[in-house]
Structures are given as C-alpha cells and as structure tokens.
Amino acid sequence: MGFVRSDPTSSGPRKTGRSSKGALLLWVCFAAAILVAGCGQKEGEKGKVEKAVEEAVTKEFKMYEGAKQALEKVQKDAQEKFEKER
C-alpha cells in the first residue's frame, strides 16, 4: 500500500483506497459463502420440494394441453362437418 499526496501543500499522507476495495471484495465473498452455505437443504427435503413444485407446475400445463387438444378436435370435427354440408 502506497501513500499518495493529492496536493503537495497538504499535510500528511493520504491512502489510495485500494485497501477499502479489497476489504469490500472480501466481505462480499464472505457474505456469498455464508448465503450459499446457509441456504442449502438436505437432499431428501430438496427432492421433495422440487417434486412438489414440478407437480404444481406440470398440473396446470397438462390441463392446458388437454384443453388445447380438445379444442383442436372440436374445431377439426366442425370443419369436417362444414365441408360435408357444402
């Protein structure tokens, strides 16, 4: 760490600010490590949570797909009926 005088007439040395950036980086890395370690779940619990979320999401999607297929079938049948009546 070096000292730099911003003004030659000023009295005393002034720090460059590198140590504050290094300290900030250290604290950010430390906080990230604590966050990652603290948020971890047991494998069994994680599997249960993931399965529950997957079921909740796919349930709605499967209902949508079923309704979409039913609508397409009705439209196809209506189109065929219309073509026959011509």
URBELHU-V917473 format. One record per pair of residues at least 24 apart in sequence whose ideal C-beta (glycine too) atoms are under 7 Angstrom apart, sorted by the first residue. I is the first residue (numbers start at 1). J is the second residue. D is the distance in Angstrom with one decimal. If there is no record, write none. Layout:
I,J,D ; I,J,D
This chain:
none
